[in-house]
Amino acid sequence: MSVPALAVDQEADRIYARLMARAAGEGNDAVLACIYASRCTGGGAMPDWLGLTPDAFHAMLDFHFPGYDPGQVPNSGRRARPDRLDEIADLRRLMLRDRAGATPSELWMADIVAAGCMASDHLWQDLGLWSRPDLTALMRRNFPGLAVRNRKDMKWKRFLYKRLCEAEGIYACRSPSCEVCSDYRACFGPEE
């Protein structure tokens, strides 16, 4: 039986509110509560444990939401494909090179964002975030050196992969600059 979107949204709101009632006051509390609430109600495309190991997942919950008991953590059997583990590791390394260094939460966020990159929609949607500005704030807070290089507001998943390709000396774009590329609108602009 299909659940109406409104009921899912209301359940996600309830889970989010329960988490935020326990929030530790860390910068990533709200975004993690959103990602987790979406995951619990079938939103987003995150793998089990949000792409973390079960131990790291529980450590993340304890750090951000002390005393929160998730009960039975809903898992769908979604796992990272073994042939993409190197890709996840590369994305993680890319982000951690420019981490803020302010909190251990940045390590979990790198894993979560890298896991979200494995899905096929816009990154903010795959993560289960409720808006693209939430993703931009997440990137600025956790990986400021990387975020500042996204000067023209390129879509985040494309930006991360473009940075990976550049690090490997791969320049797949045929245009001499983004501004003259015929695919400009595919990389930049609204993600709706």
C-alpha positions as CSV (number, residue, x, y, z in Angstrom):
1,M,0.0,0.0,0.0
2,S,1.3,3.4,-1.0
3,V,1.5,6.1,1.7
4,P,0.4,9.5,0.6
5,A,3.2,12.1,0.3
6,L,1.6,14.3,3.0
7,A,1.6,11.4,5.5
8,V,5.3,10.7,4.7
9,D,6.1,14.4,5.1
10,Q,4.3,14.5,8.5
11,E,6.2,11.4,9.7
12,A,9.5,12.9,8.5
13,D,8.6,16.1,10.4
14,R,7.9,14.1,13.6
15,I,11.2,12.2,13.4
16,Y,13.0,15.5,12.6
17,A,11.4,17.1,15.7
18,R,12.3,14.2,17.9
19,L,15.9,14.4,16.8
20,M,16.1,18.1,17.2
21,A,14.7,17.9,20.7
22,R,18.0,16.0,21.5
23,A,20.3,18.1,19.3
24,A,23.7,18.7,20.8
25,G,24.0,22.2,19.3
26,E,26.6,21.2,16.6
27,G,26.5,22.8,13.2
28,N,25.4,19.6,11.4
29,D,22.5,18.7,13.7
30,A,19.7,20.0,11.6
31,V,21.0,18.6,8.3
32,L,21.7,15.2,9.8
33,A,18.2,15.2,11.3
34,C,16.7,16.0,7.9
35,I,18.8,13.3,6.1
36,Y,17.9,10.7,8.8
37,A,14.2,11.6,8.9
38,S,14.0,11.4,5.1
39,R,15.7,8.0,5.1
40,C,13.3,6.7,7.8
41,T,10.3,7.6,5.7
42,G,11.6,6.4,2.3
43,G,12.9,9.7,1.0
44,G,16.2,10.3,-0.7
45,A,18.3,7.4,-2.0
46,M,20.7,6.8,0.9
47,P,22.1,3.3,1.6
48,D,21.7,1.6,4.9
49,W,23.3,3.4,7.8
50,L,23.5,6.5,5.6
51,G,26.6,5.1,4.0
52,L,28.4,4.7,7.4
53,T,29.3,1.6,9.2
54,P,26.8,0.6,11.9
55,D,29.3,1.7,14.6
56,A,30.0,5.0,12.9
57,F,26.2,5.6,12.4
58,H,25.5,5.1,16.1
59,A,28.5,7.2,17.1
60,M,27.2,10.0,14.8
61,L,23.7,9.7,16.4
62,D,25.2,9.8,19.9
63,F,27.4,12.8,19.1
64,H,24.6,14.9,17.5
65,F,21.6,13.6,19.4
66,P,22.7,12.4,22.8
67,G,20.1,10.1,24.4
68,Y,18.2,9.6,21.2
69,D,17.1,6.0,20.8
70,P,16.5,5.2,17.1
71,G,14.9,1.9,18.0
72,Q,14.9,-0.4,15.0
73,V,16.9,1.5,12.4
74,P,15.0,1.1,9.1
75,N,17.2,-0.5,6.5
76,S,16.3,-1.3,3.0
77,G,19.1,-3.5,2.0
78,R,20.6,-0.7,-0.2
79,R,24.4,-1.1,-0.1
80,A,27.2,0.6,-2.1
81,R,28.1,-1.4,-5.1
82,P,31.5,-3.1,-4.7
83,D,32.6,-1.7,-8.1
84,R,32.1,1.8,-6.8
85,L,33.9,1.7,-3.5
86,D,37.0,3.3,-5.0
87,E,34.9,6.1,-6.3
88,I,33.4,6.6,-2.8
89,A,36.9,6.7,-1.3
90,D,38.1,9.2,-3.9
91,L,35.1,11.5,-3.2
92,R,35.7,11.2,0.5
93,R,39.4,12.1,0.1
94,L,38.5,15.1,-2.1
95,M,36.2,16.5,0.6
96,L,38.4,15.8,3.5
97,R,41.4,17.6,1.9
98,D,39.3,20.8,2.5
99,R,37.5,20.0,5.7
100,A,37.0,22.8,8.2
101,G,38.7,20.9,11.0
102,A,36.2,22.1,13.5
103,T,34.4,18.8,14.5
104,P,34.5,15.1,14.0
105,S,31.2,15.4,12.3
106,E,33.0,16.4,9.1
107,L,34.3,12.8,8.7
108,W,30.8,11.4,8.9
109,M,29.5,14.1,6.5
110,A,32.2,13.2,3.9
111,D,31.1,9.6,4.1
112,I,27.4,10.5,3.8
113,V,27.9,12.9,0.9
114,A,30.1,10.4,-0.9
115,A,27.4,7.7,-0.5
116,G,24.8,10.2,-1.7
117,C,26.8,10.8,-4.9
118,M,26.2,7.1,-5.9
119,A,22.5,7.7,-6.6
120,S,21.2,9.2,-9.8
121,D,19.3,12.3,-8.9
122,H,20.4,15.8,-7.7
123,L,22.7,15.3,-4.7
124,W,20.5,17.3,-2.3
125,Q,17.6,15.0,-3.3
126,D,19.6,11.8,-3.0
127,L,20.7,12.8,0.5
128,G,17.1,13.4,1.5
129,L,17.6,17.1,2.1
130,W,14.6,19.3,1.8
131,S,16.3,22.0,-0.3
132,R,19.4,22.7,-2.3
133,P,20.5,25.6,-0.1
134,D,20.7,23.0,2.8
135,L,23.4,21.2,0.8
136,T,25.3,24.4,0.0
137,A,25.3,25.3,3.7
138,L,26.5,21.7,4.5
139,M,29.4,22.0,2.0
140,R,30.4,25.5,3.2
141,R,30.3,24.4,6.9
142,N,32.2,21.2,6.5
143,F,34.4,21.6,3.5
144,P,34.9,25.4,3.1
145,G,38.0,25.2,0.9
146,L,36.2,23.1,-1.6
147,A,32.9,25.1,-1.4
148,V,34.7,28.4,-2.1
149,R,35.9,26.9,-5.4
150,N,32.3,26.5,-6.5
151,R,32.2,30.2,-7.4
152,K,29.5,29.9,-10.1
153,D,27.2,27.6,-8.1
154,M,27.7,24.5,-10.2
155,K,25.4,21.6,-9.1
156,W,27.3,19.9,-6.3
157,K,27.5,16.4,-7.7
158,R,28.8,17.7,-11.0
159,F,31.2,19.9,-9.2
160,L,32.6,17.1,-7.1
161,Y,33.1,14.9,-10.1
162,K,34.6,17.7,-12.1
163,R,37.1,18.2,-9.3
164,L,38.0,14.5,-9.2
165,C,38.5,14.5,-13.0
166,E,40.7,17.6,-12.8
167,A,42.8,16.0,-10.0
168,E,43.4,13.0,-12.3
169,G,44.2,15.3,-15.3
170,I,41.0,14.3,-17.1
171,Y,39.3,17.2,-18.9
172,A,36.2,15.7,-20.5
173,C,34.6,19.0,-21.4
174,R,35.2,20.0,-25.0
175,S,34.6,23.7,-24.4
176,P,37.4,26.0,-23.4
177,S,35.3,27.4,-20.5
178,C,32.0,26.6,-18.9
179,E,30.4,29.9,-20.1
180,V,30.7,28.9,-23.7
181,C,29.7,25.3,-23.3
182,S,26.4,24.1,-24.9
183,D,25.7,22.1,-21.7
184,Y,26.0,25.1,-19.4
185,R,22.4,24.8,-18.2
186,A,22.9,21.1,-17.4
187,C,25.7,22.0,-15.0
188,F,24.5,25.3,-13.6
189,G,21.2,26.7,-12.5
190,P,18.3,25.5,-10.5
191,E,18.1,21.9,-9.4
192,E,14.4,21.2,-9.5
